[in-house]
Amino acid sequence: MRAQRRSAFAVLTPPGRGGIAVVRGTGPGAEQALRACFVPATDGAGLPPVGSLAYGHITGADGAPLDEVILCHAAPGTYEVNCHGGPAAVAAVGAALAALGLERVDADTLLELEGTRPIERGVRRLLRLARTPLAARILLDQLGGALETAIQRACDALAAGRADDAAEAIARLLDRWRRCGRFLADPPRVVIAGRPNAGKSTLLNRLVGADRAVTSETPGTTRDYVEADAALAGLPVVLVDTAGLREAQGLVERLGVERAREQAAGAAVVLYLLDATEGVTEEDEAALARFSARALVVWNKADAAAGPLGPPGALAVSALTGEGIEGLPAGRPAGLTEAVLAHLGYRAADPGEAVPLAREQAESLERARQLVARGEIDAAIQALASL
């Protein structure tokens, strides 16, 4: 039985400026509040019926228009106000609804009040933050029921005595979590490190596709780390440009070097740039020893190198021209993008594939896997049902 007595509203769209924002209200008091503050453009039209839209204005307590909106009657007792996306317009609509008795909550709480299933709530949360078309496509597959269907099939297999089939299905889901889902839930941090003037900021700008970091031929231009969102073959990542690693010249540079090392220590991957015009130095060797298995060694300025860059198969790029970043012909070394994804162990889910998207889901699946292995079938079904 679904009990919902709170009347509440939430802004469903991400914060910031945009063309349109969606404010959703639900509960016993939602209709009453909108009858009080929504004025349709057509006299006497009233609120739209379920499944319909109406154009009009949201007004304040004095009857003055606050914003022009499209009102959608999404479901009985649930309405969506599509207003202008600027912060002032969103704040005005929210203040009007709050003044009429609707509780302001976050989007996740509103979905819970509406009785939305946990998997759907999690997917919708990530969709609000999705930064690439690929991420949105994988999330929409789960919103369409891919993950829930896969879990139900595993439960059905257990109930029918086909424990081996269920175990295989659970193993596939766990593999997709490790190779895809966890990266969508928490985009990996890719830190670009190296000596001063190795081309770190130029590489960040190349991967982002914009001049996000200041570049200069003067060594030591970057004194603090710079973060930027980017996409590598559709996978959202956070790129971090850092100060050049060398014996610091003064307090400011020393702090920059310390922060660079801190960022590298917490990275999923460290792209360590070697200057192809200068070769490997003792500072490079010391830094690579510190970063160990997290580091991918990348020769930068390959377009200006005097000869072959070893060892065979080494990554060689030009951040300035884009050479070697991605998509090299067959038979030649993989590009930088492919190498980063391989280092992460990432594989994009195929269309329609079920992908767990939260650590709690992965933990429940792992618990179910162990229970199946021990022959505790009923407990395994309960673990899957908890998803």
VEXVO-507532 format. One line per 5 residues: for each residue x, y, z of N, C-alpha, C. Coordinates in steps of 0.001 Angstrom, whole numbers, plus 500000, padded with zeros to 6 digits. Atoms other than C-alpha are relative to their C-alpha. Layout:
X:Y:Z:X:Y:Z:X:Y:Z  ...
This chain:
500849:498801:500000:500000:500000:500000:500873:501233:500000  499179:498810:500100:501429:503360:499006:499329:501136:500757  500553:498916:499206:500864:506022:501607:500779:501270:499705  499342:498732:500260:501589:509582:500598:499065:501109:500428  500852:498938:499498:500174:512440:502592:500673:501366:499918
499303:498719:500104:502811:515111:502111:499755:500613:498643  500095:499257:501259:502254:517760:499474:501308:500746:499829  498644:499484:500138:505594:518785:498084:500297:500344:498541  499535:499705:501354:507453:520143:495080:501519:499963:499988  498545:500013:500182:510974:519891:493692:500328:500485:498610
499479:499624:501313:512995:521318:490845:500699:498773:499428  499439:501221:500578:513779:518385:488549:501232:500263:499158  498872:499686:500882:516242:520147:486260:501214:500428:500831  498796:499626:499256:519875:520759:487297:500040:501504:500261  499892:498564:499717:520681:524120:488919:500834:500707:498944
499265:499213:500977:522000:526913:486742:499064:500594:498978  500806:499352:501022:520828:528887:483773:499689:499039:498868  500402:500853:501114:518884:527161:481024:498755:500554:499354  501177:499521:500695:516067:527603:478568:498730:499708:500760  501207:500433:499301:513482:525686:480585:500391:499273:501278
499872:500765:498766:513241:524418:484150:498672:499301:500262  501198:500775:499687:510787:521786:485381:499855:499929:501515  500317:500056:498580:509200:522163:488813:498796:499080:500148  501051:501020:499870:507126:519145:489830:499387:500057:501392  500710:499997:498736:504478:519252:492534:499081:498798:500090
500823:501197:499837:502626:516282:493978:499393:499981:501391  500636:500135:498705:500333:515350:496815:498613:500622:500032  501378:499518:499906:496845:516243:498040:499852:501504:499807  500119:498549:500095:497601:519970:498152:500505:500598:498710  499404:499457:501215:499241:520277:494732:498955:500671:499115
501031:499430:500866:496033:520843:492788:499444:501296:500577  500524:498797:499359:494728:523365:495298:500976:501162:499834  499006:498941:500132:497990:525314:495174:500038:500552:498583  499927:499532:501381:498030:525450:491387:498714:500708:499569  501225:499258:500292:494403:526501:491223:500111:501446:500492
499858:498667:499418:495430:529452:493368:501015:500873:499264  498923:499180:500566:498537:530524:491423:500144:499902:498486  499894:500131:501453:498095:529345:487821:498813:500694:499330  501028:499297:500764:496197:531645:485483:500157:499608:498539  499869:500422:501398:495547:530038:482069:499804:501175:499052
500112:498933:500992:495884:532173:478960:498585:500106:499455  501394:500016:500464:492354:531141:477927:499078:500160:501189  500901:499727:498893:489721:532608:480212:499108:498802:500300  500893:501055:499581:487859:529997:482213:500483:498597:499712  499509:501336:500380:490061:527119:481056:500291:499133:501220
499669:500776:498813:491151:526065:484560:501255:499161:499797  498842:500884:500103:493740:523366:485127:499765:498979:498889  500167:500985:501081:494404:520934:482265:499650:498632:500561  500276:501374:499552:493074:517354:482497:501272:499169:499997  498837:500892:499932:495437:514455:483172:500510:499696:498590
499382:500280:501294:497886:513985:480302:499970:501169:499044  500126:498841:500890:497303:517495:478914:500861:501159:500494  499205:498815:499716:499114:520833:478809:499119:501233:499952  500674:498710:500079:498000:524405:479361:501040:501103:500108  499099:498839:499965:499748:527716:478723:499382:501081:500873
500500:498912:499171:499464:530536:481226:501111:500619:500809  499033:499333:499131:501207:532339:484070:499876:499474:501429  499988:500177:498556:502211:531608:487648:499988:501400:500602  500143:498670:499408:501160:534543:489788:500363:499973:501474  499705:499860:498590:502125:535826:493193:498739:500217:500807
501147:499816:499112:499886:536466:496184:499169:501207:499608  500727:498803:500413:498961:539864:494739:499382:499880:498615  500565:500219:501316:497930:538339:491419:500881:500433:498857  499091:499548:501063:500876:539806:489507:500724:498802:499396  499301:501125:500640:502464:537439:486926:501457:499912:500452
498602:500250:499644:505749:535893:488051:500781:499429:498825  499355:500590:501174:506526:533857:484903:498939:499349:499130  500880:500737:500900:504840:532453:481825:500470:498553:499970  499648:501412:499832:504705:528663:481979:499118:499125:499119  500819:501087:500526:503455:525480:480389:499748:499052:501156
500354:500875:498890:501583:523440:482982:499568:498649:499458  500330:501364:500397:501453:519671:482533:499352:499276:501178  500650:500842:498986:498984:517530:484484:500508:498580:499765  499275:501235:500301:501341:514540:484615:499260:498748:500459  500728:501135:499432:499177:512226:486784:499029:500567:501016
500920:499477:498999:496305:512547:489233:500744:500540:501218  499347:499387:498860:497497:514963:491908:501444:500394:499766  498601:499674:500309:500826:515553:490136:500059:500925:498784  499898:499002:501053:501697:518596:488019:501464:500371:499789  498666:499487:500312:504820:519843:486260:499871:501397:499412
499964:498623:500473:505405:523558:485819:501278:500182:499193  498847:499750:500875:507680:524238:482844:500154:501503:499859  499808:498551:499980:508986:527738:483457:501326:500345:499328  498693:499606:500512:511933:529767:482192:501092:499478:500936  498969:500696:499244:515230:528267:483300:500931:500867:500809
499124:499143:499206:516900:531305:484832:499753:499843:501488  500155:500185:498547:517522:531149:488598:498882:500846:500601  501023:499133:499423:515198:534102:489284:498596:499456:499738  501318:500544:500337:512249:532523:487452:499707:498748:500817  500188:501231:499229:512749:529165:489174:499728:500331:501462
500198:499605:498601:513017:530846:492572:498614:500588:500211  501316:499374:499863:509825:532845:491958:498891:498950:499990  500995:501068:500063:507815:529750:490985:500034:499185:501293  499877:500759:498759:509161:527845:493990:499440:500753:501184  500516:499207:498883:508345:530708:496361:498477:500045:499986
501461:499973:500100:504776:530853:495050:499391:498692:500494  500522:501299:499564:504235:527104:495601:500202:499808:501503  499741:500137:498563:505860:527209:499054:499025:500854:500811  500929:499121:499283:503652:530139:500074:498599:499417:500076  501320:500622:500030:500613:528021:499194:499973:498641:500697
500030:501168:499128:501642:525188:501504:500735:498777:499512  499257:501165:500469:503742:522845:499362:501399:500009:500616  498680:500142:499388:506902:521564:501052:501062:499922:498913  498886:500044:500957:510128:522200:499185:500922:498836:500360  499123:501149:499776:512120:518947:498832:500923:499847:498802
499155:500261:501159:514876:517633:496591:499314:498982:499090  500651:500843:501008:514081:515634:493467:499915:498542:500438  500014:501399:499562:515007:512277:495030:498891:499759:501021  501055:500144:498999:512684:512836:497982:498628:500037:499351  501293:499921:500680:509846:513814:495670:499663:498682:499310
500237:501287:500653:510250:510628:493656:499645:498918:501018  500315:500978:498952:510219:508616:496884:498573:500198:500498  501372:499717:499570:507005:510364:497965:498983:499458:498998  500901:500489:501038:505463:509354:494661:500017:498478:499874  499946:501459:500037:506370:505723:495280:500860:499451:498881
499131:500458:501083:509000:505523:492552:500952:498922:500504  499131:501112:499608:511032:502301:492661:501449:500472:500160  498622:499558:499728:514620:502567:494000:500866:500063:498754  499156:499978:501195:516245:501642:490675:499658:501201:499140  500395:498847:500826:514233:504261:488811:500448:501310:500631
499538:498777:499334:515046:506902:491435:501480:500228:499736  498565:499867:500236:518747:506197:491050:500321:500386:498570  499759:499678:501408:518600:506315:487259:499643:501451:499722  500408:498613:500244:516694:509591:487252:500977:500983:500633  499007:499140:499372:519231:511075:489654:501226:500160:499096
498830:499943:500870:522090:510181:487326:499684:500684:498676  500377:499340:501255:520174:511352:484254:500064:501509:500126  499919:498550:499815:519996:514837:485734:501429:500496:499884  498589:499610:500020:523791:514821:485795:500746:499479:498774  499330:500628:501148:524517:512913:482559:500635:501057:499109
499265:498986:500757:527163:514751:480550:500277:499606:498557  499724:500427:501375:527433:512682:477376:498812:499223:499449  501092:500784:500609:524984:511123:474904:500099:498514:500319  499843:501417:499687:526460:507674:475589:499511:499705:501413  500450:500200:498630:525906:508014:479327:498484:500080:500074
501459:499863:499992:522338:509200:478714:499335:498779:499383  500590:501173:500651:521671:506258:476370:500001:498794:500932  499916:501134:499080:522870:503688:478917:499009:500186:501148  500932:499723:498913:520838:505362:481650:498555:499828:499553  501363:500137:500510:517715:505508:479495:499631:498532:499796
500268:501447:500093:518057:501768:478836:499561:499448:501349  500367:500488:498667:517889:501198:482591:498650:500578:500416  501303:499406:499701:514980:503607:482928:498891:499239:499280  500961:500788:500756:513231:501517:480291:499811:498587:500524  500229:501290:499358:513560:498446:482511:501059:498950:499772
498985:501024:500296:516757:496708:481336:500521:499340:501272  499425:500564:498775:518213:496281:484840:498943:499240:500794  501050:500679:499238:514932:495413:486537:499612:498671:499349  500335:501243:500703:514175:492828:483853:501055:498932:500243  498917:500961:499777:517594:491189:484253:499954:499441:501415
500087:500466:498611:517173:491008:488034:498825:499049:500176  501177:500859:499881:513698:489536:487722:500257:498635:499360  499690:501276:500650:514960:486884:485313:500899:499143:500874  499140:500757:499084:517656:485902:487804:499169:499417:501144  500881:500507:498941:515001:485616:490514:499158:498829:499497
500826:501068:500569:512804:483518:488227:500815:498723:499821  499146:501175:500184:515724:481218:487429:500245:499297:501332  499801:500606:498684:516393:480688:491133:498743:499282:500464  501263:500616:499573:512728:479998:491827:499703:498721:499231  500252:501178:500837:512685:477451:488982:501069:498924:500174
498965:500994:499757:515723:475600:490329:501181:500079:499061  498884:499847:500947:518138:476915:487674:501046:500941:500606  499040:499170:499277:520780:478200:490065:501198:500391:499129  498852:499691:500851:523575:477991:487470:499685:501159:499061  500387:498902:500883:521662:480237:485073:499954:501323:500765
500069:498785:499183:521008:482728:487851:501399:500508:500344  498635:499603:499647:524663:482706:488903:500694:500674:498825  499404:499387:501188:525752:483459:485329:499426:501383:499758  500627:498700:500209:523252:486303:485062:500519:501023:501004  499481:499097:498969:524439:487819:488348:501445:500381:499698
498598:499724:500335:528083:487497:487255:500100:501009:498866  499988:499027:501103:527307:489367:484021:499676:501405:500505  500364:498692:499455:525665:492173:485969:501157:500603:500794  498859:499496:499233:528634:492458:488333:501132:500450:499088  498964:499612:500945:531021:492560:485378:499667:501342:499351
500384:498720:500620:529038:495392:483778:500099:501150:500999  499774:498965:498982:529148:497280:487074:501471:500395:500025  498568:499709:499910:532926:496969:487221:500520:500701:498752  499446:499497:501254:533483:497794:483548:499260:501211:499440  500774:498894:500558:530799:500439:482989:499261:500803:501060
500899:499288:499118:528277:501290:485677:500686:500877:501030  499336:499222:498947:530707:502464:488356:500585:501295:499467  499435:498786:500586:532206:504991:485957:498917:501031:499708  501097:499066:500211:528803:506495:485170:499556:500589:501332  500393:499518:498679:527987:506761:488869:501026:500975:500571
498923:499164:499449:531359:508368:489672:501083:500152:498930  499036:499853:501098:533301:509668:486625:501441:499989:500499  498615:500123:499526:536986:508750:486959:500790:501287:499818  499107:498840:500075:539608:511412:487600:501269:499579:499268  498815:500254:500805:542383:511476:485027:500935:501194:500178
499065:498922:499673:545348:513519:486232:501122:500042:498977  498911:499792:500949:547862:514961:483767:501178:500570:500776  498836:499613:499214:551306:515185:485337:501240:499981:499115  498737:499963:500742:554882:515772:484242:500818:501199:500409  499137:498859:499707:557742:518203:484374:499418:501288:499409
500480:498752:500583:557149:521911:483650:500230:500046:498491  499915:499794:501454:556492:522735:479983:499991:498703:499202  500121:501252:500748:555815:519118:479035:498767:499994:499105  501200:499914:500833:552517:520197:477462:498741:499549:500695  501157:500501:499242:550093:519256:480245:498750:500833:499739
501174:499137:500203:547795:522258:479863:499512:499921:498559  500398:500133:501401:547831:521935:476083:499228:498706:499777  500712:501269:500136:546776:518292:476388:498606:500092:500609  501322:499837:499411:543937:519163:478761:499090:500771:499051  500819:499217:500929:542693:521808:476325:499617:499181:498779
500283:500845:501163:542930:519311:473462:498892:499000:500331  500987:501005:499636:540907:516674:475310:498643:500616:500334  501250:499317:499669:538317:519172:476555:499367:500606:498752  500507:499340:501192:538026:520847:473170:499786:501479:500189  500123:498566:499736:538380:524351:474613:501233:500440:500772
498855:499462:499272:541010:526629:476120:499635:500144:501470  500379:500012:498582:540300:525640:479706:501164:500399:500895  498824:499695:499193:543856:525969:481020:500916:500950:499231  499068:499054:500613:546380:528749:480373:501259:499256:499574  498775:500625:500493:549320:527654:478218:501038:501076:499692
498910:499067:500270:552708:529296:477785:501275:499207:499795  498692:500635:500155:556209:528437:476680:500862:500172:501244  499247:499780:498770:557383:529692:480062:499721:498875:500988  500237:501092:499052:557876:526719:482406:499413:500518:501307  500559:499646:498698:555835:526791:485613:498782:500898:499929
501179:499141:500113:552803:528664:484249:498873:499510:500900  501050:500569:499149:550398:526292:486041:500540:499846:501417  499550:500056:498609:550763:526789:489801:499026:499242:500899  500983:500762:499245:547594:525014:490977:499297:499071:499026  500651:500914:500911:545509:522192:489599:498721:500622:499434
501183:499516:500708:542714:522895:487101:499171:498798:499586  500891:501100:500354:539713:520568:486712:499119:500393:498818  500911:499769:501121:537580:520192:483588:499282:498698:499671  500762:501164:500455:534799:517818:482560:500318:499731:498538  499719:500379:501386:535506:515900:479371:499355:498647:499731
500528:501312:500385:534428:512784:477483:501062:499295:499169  499084:500837:500764:536692:510002:476246:499182:498881:499385  500845:500973:500707:534825:507963:473621:498623:499888:500656  501326:499972:499395:531606:508999:475355:499975:499797:501495  499955:500203:498554:532743:508169:478898:500295:501334:500693
499700:498773:499262:532472:511161:481242:501211:499795:500914  498839:500032:499115:535765:511879:483005:500242:501409:500529  499533:498722:499480:537236:514643:485125:501496:500070:499746  498584:499804:500286:540555:515838:483730:500575:501005:500996  499354:499114:499032:543005:517481:486128:501390:500355:499476
498691:499486:500389:545898:519632:484913:500728:500431:501263  499268:499731:498765:548627:519988:487527:501271:500785:499744  498730:499268:500080:551705:522049:488274:501132:499063:499607  498854:500800:500406:554976:520861:486787:500785:499474:501184  499273:500651:498913:556932:518421:488942:501497:500246:499840
498557:499733:499975:560414:519675:489735:500359:500519:501388  499565:499374:498755:562470:521079:492601:499423:501404:500039  500776:498759:499999:560210:523963:493597:500872:501217:500238  499313:498726:499854:561396:527553:493282:499096:500951:500783  500806:499109:499184:559661:529277:496204:498764:499311:500551
501127:500562:499269:556640:528729:498430:498820:499678:499094  501181:500198:500841:553892:529142:495791:500166:498771:499116  499780:501155:500862:555458:526644:493417:500047:498711:500822  499944:501207:499178:556146:524200:496256:498594:499516:500356  501384:500380:499710:552464:524266:497224:499343:499393:498768
500550:500545:501235:551555:523675:493580:500469:498585:499738  499447:501344:500196:553849:520650:493363:499375:499022:500988  500627:500869:499007:552428:519238:496607:498570:499644:499600  501382:500272:500419:548879:519599:495291:499974:499092:498774  499931:500881:501170:549888:517966:492021:500183:498555:500440
499771:501359:499503:551170:514943:493929:498760:499453:500711  501229:500428:499340:547989:514833:496042:498953:499578:498982  500973:500328:501041:545832:514869:492921:500353:498673:499323  499569:501243:500644:547880:512114:491321:499740:498792:500900  500196:501111:499066:547603:509981:494462:498550:499532:500023
501411:500364:499976:543791:510056:494220:499412:499735:498632  500502:500139:501370:543534:509567:490459:499742:498547:499638  500200:501326:500573:542126:506601:488612:501114:499694:499006  498911:500121:500973:544760:507188:485913:500838:501272:500070  499090:498865:500126:547817:509432:485775:500632:499952:498615
499316:499874:501286:548895:510535:482313:501295:500758:500261  498724:499337:499738:552580:511222:482818:500644:500349:498667  499466:499532:501275:553924:513338:479981:501514:500095:500043  498568:499823:500247:557504:512998:478788:500156:500931:498804  499744:499069:501095:558852:515773:476588:500853:499296:498948
499287:500745:501048:559847:514077:473315:501192:500765:499459  498856:499223:500489:562248:516910:472538:501154:499999:501001  498955:499966:498978:564210:516388:475776:500367:498621:500532  499715:501328:499484:563970:512705:476685:499664:499863:501472  500323:500314:498607:563704:511107:480113:501072:500573:500916
499071:499419:499035:565265:512947:483054:499901:499258:501329  500065:500605:498669:566000:511922:486619:498703:500375:500709  501264:499582:499390:562954:513941:487710:498845:499142:499482  501029:500871:500566:560801:511892:485333:500045:498630:500656  499860:501338:499416:562166:508615:486694:499511:499971:501443
500443:499945:498602:561542:509698:490307:498476:500094:500086  501460:499843:499985:557963:510767:489535:499308:498703:499606  500625:501247:500453:557161:507544:487667:500109:498915:501067  499872:500968:498908:558474:505489:490567:498947:500258:501076  501000:499638:498998:556090:507382:492851:498596:499591:499558
501358:500246:500498:553014:506924:490608:499743:498528:499690  500056:501450:500231:553742:503247:489827:498906:499588:499027  500934:500635:500927:550837:501283:488347:498909:500930:499502  501052:499085:500452:548469:504259:488061:500385:500780:498752  499514:499102:501043:550628:505943:485441:499995:499365:498620
499793:500300:501418:550388:505789:481663:501047:500984:499496  498924:499134:500489:553601:507109:480157:499673:500440:498580  500382:499428:501293:552943:509422:477210:501101:500943:499529  499066:499072:500626:555520:510986:474941:499191:501109:499330  500665:498860:500632:554231:514461:474082:500995:500737:499104
499208:499261:501006:555489:516761:471288:500621:499041:499003  499488:500993:500943:555882:513725:469042:500239:500610:498630  499820:499358:501310:555569:516021:466031:501344:500700:499880  498708:499309:500021:558845:517671:467041:501159:499090:500385  498951:500930:499577:560781:514525:468022:501016:499789:498877
498940:500170:501002:564122:513971:466298:500060:498581:499465  499925:501392:500442:563727:510181:466052:498924:499167:500647  501014:500889:499418:561690:507137:467126:499954:500139:501514  500198:499904:498562:560246:507227:470630:499732:498611:500548  500144:501353:499479:560680:504009:472588:499406:500007:501378
499826:501292:500661:560034:501519:473813:498931:499758:498947  500997:500282:501033:558088:499928:470937:498593:499944:500588  501379:499974:499526:554359:500535:471313:499701:501095:500989  500224:498927:499041:554844:503538:473588:498999:501007:499435  500948:498975:500409:552136:506192:473508:500766:501253:499597
499354:498792:500496:553291:509127:471416:498935:500900:499404  501053:499096:500442:551088:512152:470896:500577:501394:499772  499738:498567:500051:551127:515791:469972:498748:500694:500491  501151:499276:499468:548789:517740:472202:499702:501222:499147  500186:498804:500822:549340:520690:469867:499215:499707:498738
500645:500307:501287:548212:518974:466639:498871:498972:500126  500998:501063:499841:546053:516131:468032:500484:498646:499545  499464:501286:500461:548282:513415:466578:500064:499012:501162  499895:501071:499015:547934:510123:468480:498996:500046:501129  500965:499919:498902:545021:511206:470668:499021:498838:499944
500934:501118:500121:542582:508610:469290:499903:499557:498553  500374:500494:501313:541604:506429:466372:501123:499768:499020  498928:500290:500950:544922:505362:464876:499652:498780:499158  500311:501144:500864:544818:502896:461951:500424:498678:500629  499667:501332:499495:544961:499160:462626:501469:499700:499761
498601:500372:500143:548421:497773:463187:500957:500978:500638  499138:499029:499321:549732:500913:464937:499584:500080:501467  500348:499941:498584:549802:501661:468673:498651:500682:500221  501285:499398:499672:546476:502527:470287:500184:501475:500319  499958:498596:499655:545674:506195:470672:499867:500203:501499
500036:499679:498582:545698:507957:474008:498638:499672:500613  501336:500275:499464:541924:507718:474459:499796:498516:500248  500166:501450:499857:541876:503963:473858:500861:499455:501141  499107:500484:498942:544831:503477:476204:499448:500332:501387  500584:499626:498710:543121:505377:479045:498831:499084:500340
501166:500854:499747:539913:503365:478659:500426:498575:500333  499505:501350:499702:541861:500095:478597:500602:499946:501408  499390:499951:498671:543788:501139:481716:498929:499990:501088  501109:499980:499053:540489:501823:483486:499262:498661:500053  500797:501214:500107:539051:498492:482347:498588:500272:499552
501350:499563:500395:536081:500323:480826:499560:499358:498690  500636:500417:501248:533722:498905:478223:498583:500530:499994  501348:499455:500100:530599:500703:477068:498990:498872:499850  501063:500992:500117:527398:498712:477480:499375:500078:498613  500714:500037:501271:525708:497607:474270:498573:500496:500202
501384:499537:499868:522257:499052:473547:499104:498926:500617  500932:500910:499351:519665:497453:475809:500576:499160:501110  499396:500815:498945:522167:495822:478187:499655:500545:501380  500242:499630:498611:521401:495828:481887:501320:500380:500661  498793:499512:499341:523925:497835:483908:499655:500509:501398
500165:499424:498655:523964:498327:487712:500676:501369:500056  499524:498623:500024:524520:501997:488489:500342:500558:501381  499719:499524:498649:525040:502205:492250:500786:498938:500756  499192:500932:499209:527505:500672:494675:499121:499085:500844  500903:500816:499187:524602:499477:496839:499425:498852:499160
500488:501057:500881:523250:497542:493855:501064:498926:499810  498913:500963:500178:526639:495940:493260:500205:499156:501259  499828:500742:498757:526892:494988:496935:498887:498959:500176  501101:500963:499903:523439:493353:496844:500190:498853:499017  499743:501052:500985:524372:491473:493683:501111:499062:500468
498906:500839:499493:527615:490260:495232:499514:499122:501148  500557:500808:498914:525722:489132:498323:499151:498878:499433  500821:501041:500629:523249:487260:496104:500877:498939:499357  499089:500969:500634:526141:485649:494203:500554:499032:501030  499445:500863:498949:527668:484344:497423:498940:499064:500574
501079:500841:499471:524313:483073:498681:499651:498866:499042  500256:501050:500985:523697:481183:495438:501098:498948:500066  498883:500942:499937:527158:479647:495693:499889:499074:501214  500157:500821:498792:526270:478402:499197:498694:499217:499991  501253:500727:500095:522918:477070:498038:498863:500606:500794
501046:499326:499223:520887:479577:500090:499098:500772:499037  500764:499447:501114:518358:480183:497335:498996:501051:500459  500992:499034:499539:515594:481909:499309:500652:501320:500413  499309:498787:499597:518073:484349:500831:500545:500759:498799  499504:499363:501208:519548:485022:497394:498875:500758:499295
501151:499337:500623:516101:485836:496006:499671:501281:500768  500274:498818:499200:515555:488245:498907:501043:501091:499748  498955:499018:500264:518904:489935:498227:499759:500695:498672  500306:499402:501297:517939:490459:494596:498758:500871:500068  501230:499223:499874:514468:491652:495552:500235:501330:500693
499715:498744:499283:516040:494329:497783:500451:501109:499054  499577:499004:500969:517286:496045:494647:498809:500832:499514
